[in-house]
Amino acid sequence: MIQKIHKNSAVLKYLQRDGLINQNILSYLEYDKNAEILTFSGDVERGIIVAQKIYADDADFMIATIDEEFLRTFWEYLPNGDCFFTGVAKSYYDAFISVSGTVPTSQNLCKVYTYNGGGVFKFIDSLEYEDDVLNDKDADIVHEFYPYQHEESFAQIRRNIAEFDTSCIRIDDELVSWCLMHEDGSLGPFYTKEAHRRKGLGELVSARLIQKLVKKDKTPFVHIVYDNTNPLALVEKHSEMEYTHDCVWFTVKK
């Protein structure tokens, strides 16, 4: 049976064993102190699934288990309708799809890049472009250029600007390039307006945000959709970020 528990040392210890592929879940649990954690009969060693309920009554899910009985029971536990899963490591995703026998109605396969501890930040002290931070008035612009808009995305962007570190560049008071963070600790969205590209601005704002996180003893990481060539090219310029694994954002219909 599916049993809900509170975050405890056993949950963190289980996730930290595969810290790279569970880093988004660990970051989310740090952010949401009241996150809903699902287990199979309370046995953390068989894995966990986290239900995110920040913005709506319907939950988004994060999976950290390949236990077939747990996944089969979880599939039966899910409500009817669309169920959304965020940043699920490819090994967990494969196990869930196999056990459930379902076909995703939508999915984005992502490369995950993680800070390697190298501490090399190119152009970070550029005097030509002063570092600034986003504010609530910028949310409309950030959302306008966000490629994955959905019902809750504007509220998410406003909240993330208010609660997490950001970096941006303004030229003549116009917001032209920015990088912020998601609730799961990953970098994004980041964007540079077309008229201001090929100046290194995207690399600069992302490097500055990465450095801010490193100074707080955080491990920066980012999910980049495989066919999203511009962000892929940008992240691969950072010698301090390395490709570590794949994850999948997907929707299934129960």
C-alpha positions in Angstrom: 0.0 0.0 0.0 1.0 3.6 -0.5 1.9 5.3 2.7 2.7 9.0 3.2 5.5 10.0 5.5 7.3 13.2 6.5 10.9 14.0 5.5 13.4 12.3 7.8 17.0 11.2 7.9 16.2 7.8 6.3 14.6 9.6 3.3 17.7 11.9 2.8 20.1 9.0 3.2 18.3 7.0 0.6 18.3 9.9 -1.9 22.0 10.8 -1.2 23.2 7.3 -2.3 22.5 8.4 -5.9 22.9 12.0 -5.2 23.5 13.0 -8.8 20.3 11.6 -10.2 18.3 12.6 -7.1 19.7 16.1 -6.7 16.4 17.8 -8.0 14.4 15.8 -5.4 16.9 16.7 -2.6 16.7 20.4 -3.6 12.9 20.3 -3.7 12.7 18.7 -0.3 14.9 21.4 1.1 12.7 24.0 -0.4 9.3 22.5 0.5 9.4 21.6 4.2 6.0 20.0 4.0 6.4 18.0 0.8 4.3 14.9 0.5 6.5 11.8 0.4 5.0 8.5 -0.7 6.5 5.1 0.2 5.6 1.5 -0.2 4.2 0.5 3.2 6.5 3.0 4.9 9.7 1.2 3.7 12.0 3.9 2.5 14.6 1.4 1.3 12.2 0.4 -1.5 12.2 4.0 -2.8 10.2 7.2 -2.5 8.0 9.3 -4.7 7.4 13.0 -4.0 4.1 14.7 -4.8 4.6 18.5 -5.4 1.6 20.6 -4.5 2.9 24.1 -4.4 0.5 25.8 -6.9 -2.5 23.6 -7.3 -4.5 20.8 -5.8 -3.3 18.4 -8.4 0.2 17.1 -7.7 3.2 16.8 -10.0 5.4 13.8 -9.1 9.1 13.0 -8.8 10.2 9.4 -8.8 13.2 7.8 -7.0 12.6 4.0 -7.2 12.8 1.1 -9.6 10.9 -1.2 -7.3 8.3 -2.9 -9.5 5.8 -3.6 -6.8 6.0 -0.1 -5.5 5.6 1.4 -9.0 2.7 -0.9 -9.9 0.9 0.1 -6.7 1.7 3.7 -7.3 0.2 3.5 -10.8 -3.0 2.1 -9.3 -2.9 4.9 -6.6 -2.8 7.7 -9.2 -6.0 9.6 -9.8 -7.7 9.4 -13.2 -6.8 12.0 -15.7 -3.5 13.7 -16.7 -0.6 13.1 -14.3 2.6 15.2 -14.7 6.1 14.0 -13.8 9.1 16.4 -13.4 12.8 15.7 -14.0 12.6 11.9 -13.5 16.0 10.2 -14.0 15.9 8.0 -17.1 16.4 4.7 -15.1 13.3 5.5 -12.9 11.3 6.6 -15.9 12.1 3.4 -17.8 11.0 1.3 -14.8 7.8 3.2 -14.4 6.8 3.1 -18.0 7.5 -0.6 -18.2 5.5 -1.5 -15.1 2.6 0.8 -15.8 2.3 -0.3 -19.5 1.3 3.3 -20.3 2.5 5.5 -23.2 3.3 9.2 -22.3 1.0 11.7 -23.9 3.9 14.2 -23.9 7.6 14.0 -22.9 10.8 15.9 -23.0 14.1 14.0 -22.7 16.7 16.3 -21.1 20.4 16.3 -20.6 21.4 17.1 -17.1 24.6 19.2 -16.5 26.0 19.4 -13.0 28.7 21.7 -11.5 32.0 19.7 -11.3 33.7 21.8 -8.6 36.2 23.3 -11.1 35.4 26.9 -10.2 36.2 28.3 -13.6 33.9 31.2 -14.4 34.6 33.0 -17.7 34.0 36.7 -18.0 32.3 36.9 -14.6 33.8 40.2 -13.6 32.9 41.9 -16.9 32.7 45.7 -16.1 30.9 46.4 -19.4 27.7 44.6 -18.2 26.8 45.2 -14.6 25.2 42.3 -12.7 21.6 42.9 -11.6 18.8 40.8 -10.1 15.3 40.3 -11.3 12.3 41.8 -9.5 8.6 41.2 -9.6 8.1 43.8 -12.4 10.3 41.6 -14.7 8.0 38.6 -14.4 5.9 39.6 -17.4 8.9 39.8 -19.6 10.5 36.6 -18.4 7.2 34.7 -18.9 6.7 36.2 -22.4 9.8 34.5 -23.6 9.4 31.3 -21.6 8.9 28.4 -24.1 7.1 26.0 -21.7 4.2 28.2 -20.6 1.3 26.5 -18.8 -1.5 27.5 -16.5 0.7 28.0 -13.5 3.9 29.1 -15.2 3.5 32.9 -14.6 2.8 32.3 -10.8 5.9 30.0 -10.7 8.1 32.6 -12.3 6.9 35.3 -9.9 7.5 33.1 -6.9 10.9 32.0 -8.1 12.1 35.5 -8.7 11.0 36.4 -5.2 12.5 33.4 -3.4 15.6 32.3 -5.3 18.8 33.9 -6.6 18.8 35.4 -10.0 21.1 37.2 -12.4 20.3 39.6 -15.2 21.7 42.3 -17.4 19.9 45.5 -18.4 21.1 47.8 -21.2 19.6 51.4 -21.1 17.1 50.1 -18.5 15.9 47.4 -20.8 16.0 43.8 -19.5 17.9 41.9 -22.2 19.4 38.7 -20.6 18.4 36.7 -17.5 18.9 33.4 -15.6 16.8 32.2 -12.6 16.0 29.0 -10.8 13.2 26.4 -10.5 11.8 25.0 -7.2 13.8 21.8 -7.7 17.0 23.8 -7.6 17.8 23.6 -11.3 18.8 26.6 -13.3 16.2 28.2 -15.6 14.6 29.7 -17.4 17.5 31.6 -19.1 17.1 33.8 -22.1 18.8 36.6 -24.1 16.7 38.7 -26.5 17.6 38.2 -30.1 18.9 41.7 -30.7 21.5 41.2 -27.9 22.8 37.8 -28.8 26.4 36.9 -29.8 27.8 39.2 -27.1 28.3 36.5 -24.4 25.5 37.8 -22.3 23.8 34.4 -21.8 27.1 32.9 -20.7 27.7 35.8 -18.4 24.4 35.8 -16.5 24.4 32.0 -16.1 28.0 32.0 -14.9 27.2 34.7 -12.3 24.2 32.7 -11.0 26.3 29.5 -10.8 28.9 31.4 -8.8 26.3 32.8 -6.4 25.1 29.2 -5.7 28.6 27.8 -5.3 29.3 30.5 -2.7 26.3 29.1 -0.8 27.7 25.6 -1.0 25.0 24.6 -3.5 25.6 22.3 -6.4 24.3 24.0 -9.6 22.6 21.8 -12.2 20.4 22.3 -15.2 18.0 20.3 -17.3 18.3 21.0 -21.1 15.8 19.5 -23.6 17.8 17.5 -26.1 16.6 19.4 -29.2 16.9 22.8 -27.6 20.1 23.7 -29.3 20.7 27.3 -28.0 20.7 26.4 -24.3 22.7 23.3 -25.0 25.4 25.3 -26.7 25.4 27.9 -23.9 25.7 25.3 -21.1 28.5 23.4 -22.9 30.6 26.6 -22.9 30.8 26.4 -19.2 33.9 24.3 -18.4 32.6 24.0 -14.8 29.4 22.2 -15.9 29.5 18.5 -17.0 26.9 16.3 -18.5 26.0 13.7 -15.9 22.8 11.9 -16.9 19.4 12.1 -18.6 16.0 12.8 -17.1 12.5 13.0 -18.5 9.6 15.4 -18.0 6.4 13.7 -19.0 2.7 13.4 -18.8 0.6 10.2 -18.7 -3.2 9.8 -18.8 -4.6 7.4 -16.2 
